[in-house]
Amino acid sequence: MILECRNSSNTAQNLLKRGKCALNFLENSKSNFKQIVKLGFPGQTPKEKMSKVNFELEKGIAEGDDRPLVLKDAYQVFECTWDDQLENAFEDKVKVGQLDGIEGPYKNFNGVTSKFGCHFILKIDKILIKEKYYNAIVNGAKASTFPKVPVDYGYRDSTYFWYTKFRKPIKCPIPNVQSNNLESVKYAANRINPNVHFTEEACEMVVKVPRVFLKTVLTGYVNYAKEHGITLIDEKVMKDINDKRKAEKSKR
């Protein structure tokens, strides 16, 4: 993912120096908001900011001793590594606490990109998520299992720091204009590998898969069949594969 920020910020300067970060996602609450405002004001050192913040920190799960701690109350955390090889961005240096901008030359899309700006191409190493919300992703989200996510977070004028909240997520059915019919699935399925074939009943089980993902899904079933010496994929084989994948997800 791409992170954009001021190059005078502690976020940018820590990333330029260490190449690691944790992106913490917090739910809407007045107590969280007050703590975030304390972190969001520019010009203070990390030590000064953290001395005023009451968030509880804990170790994440990504490998490496130099990883930043994560917020225990976050409903989701991305533990990331900056890809500083792109554009040789590792060449960019900045003095800690430098607030008056950085002179060029500038990178096009990774590292210091302007006098006051930075772009970071981040590799997401690990995603931490509260069990309640993980289960909602797997089993189907509804309003009661959707995190209270703030939107338009971080607008600041000369006096106040603002954000917008919402009471309830709104849902809309996914359009089926690109849904598959059985014949198109059968055609695609039996062209993946000449030695592995699908029954009509097996093809019916993936009719609702979005067309853009269909080949990837079918290829996954074919690869499993080849590994296990299966030449005909029927409903039972499909169910066995799906059960195995669910078991692997639950372990993770």
Disulfide bonds with the S-S distance in Angstrom:
none
